[in-house]
Amino acid sequence: MTYQVVVRNRAQVEIAEIMQWYESKEEGLGSYFLLCLDASIEAMRRYPTAHRIILHEYRRFFVRKFPVGIYYIVKDNMIYVDVVEPFPRDPSRLDEKLNT
């Protein structure tokens, strides 16, 4: 089955914030983060159910080489990315995001 990935608005904002933060630490690191994120999303698209459900219907996929998790739901042939969250963060903040 071929899956389509939809990155929802909140996740797009989070990705932009994370990318800017890495870029502020070292020139080019934000761009490298985006490359690793794209590769992770492509791997997730190929094997969407490889990761277990961690909360409600959400699965977590880690971005390679970065302490960042992608939280997503698989429905039919769609993958919905709702949250992109760096680690470590307050777990209650993540619970709040996934419950809204």
C-alpha positions as CSV (number, residue, x, y, z in Angstrom):
1,M,0.0,0.0,0.0
2,T,1.2,3.5,-0.8
3,Y,0.8,6.0,2.0
4,Q,0.5,9.8,1.7
5,V,1.9,12.0,4.4
6,V,0.1,15.1,5.6
7,V,2.0,17.4,7.9
8,R,-0.6,19.4,9.8
9,N,-0.2,23.2,10.5
10,R,0.9,22.9,14.1
11,A,3.7,20.4,13.1
12,Q,4.8,22.7,10.3
13,V,5.2,25.6,12.8
14,E,7.1,23.3,15.2
15,I,9.4,22.2,12.4
16,A,10.2,25.8,11.4
17,E,10.9,26.7,15.1
18,I,13.2,23.7,15.5
19,M,15.0,24.4,12.3
20,Q,15.6,28.0,13.2
21,W,16.9,27.0,16.7
22,Y,19.5,24.6,15.1
23,E,20.4,27.2,12.5
24,S,21.0,29.7,15.4
25,K,23.5,27.3,17.0
26,E,25.5,26.6,13.8
27,E,25.1,27.8,10.3
28,G,23.9,25.0,8.1
29,L,22.7,22.9,11.0
30,G,19.1,23.9,10.5
31,S,19.2,22.8,6.8
32,Y,20.8,19.5,7.8
33,F,18.0,19.0,10.3
34,L,15.5,19.4,7.5
35,L,17.3,16.9,5.4
36,C,17.3,14.4,8.2
37,L,13.6,15.1,8.9
38,D,12.7,14.6,5.2
39,A,14.6,11.2,5.3
40,S,12.8,10.2,8.5
41,I,9.4,11.1,7.0
42,E,10.2,9.1,3.9
43,A,11.2,6.1,6.0
44,M,8.0,6.5,8.1
45,R,6.0,6.6,4.8
46,R,7.5,3.3,3.7
47,Y,6.9,1.6,7.1
48,P,4.2,3.5,8.9
49,T,3.2,0.8,11.3
50,A,6.7,-0.3,12.3
51,H,6.5,1.8,15.5
52,R,4.2,0.9,18.3
53,I,1.3,3.1,19.4
54,I,2.4,5.1,22.4
55,L,-0.7,7.2,23.3
56,H,-4.2,7.0,21.8
57,E,-3.6,6.3,18.1
58,Y,-0.2,8.1,18.1
59,R,3.0,6.5,17.0
60,R,6.5,8.0,17.4
61,F,9.3,8.1,14.9
62,F,12.7,9.6,15.9
63,V,14.5,11.9,13.5
64,R,17.9,10.4,12.7
65,K,20.9,12.2,14.3
66,F,18.6,14.7,16.2
67,P,16.8,14.4,19.5
68,V,13.4,15.1,17.9
69,G,10.3,12.9,17.7
70,I,7.6,12.8,15.0
71,Y,4.2,12.0,16.4
72,Y,1.7,10.6,13.8
73,I,-1.5,8.7,13.2
74,V,-2.0,6.2,10.4
75,K,-5.6,6.0,9.0
76,D,-6.2,4.0,5.9
77,N,-3.5,5.0,3.4
78,M,-2.8,8.4,5.1
79,I,-0.2,9.4,7.7
80,Y,-1.1,12.5,9.7
81,V,1.9,14.2,11.4
82,D,0.5,16.2,14.3
83,V,3.4,17.0,16.5
84,V,7.2,17.4,16.0
85,E,8.8,17.7,19.5
86,P,12.4,18.0,20.6
87,F,13.7,16.0,23.6
88,P,13.9,16.4,26.5
89,R,10.7,18.3,27.1
90,D,8.1,18.3,29.8
91,P,6.1,15.1,29.2
92,S,2.9,16.8,30.3
93,R,3.3,19.3,27.5
94,L,3.5,16.5,25.0
95,D,0.4,14.8,26.5
96,E,-1.5,18.1,26.2
97,K,-0.5,18.5,22.5
98,L,-1.5,14.9,21.7
99,N,-4.8,15.2,23.5
100,T,-5.9,18.3,21.5
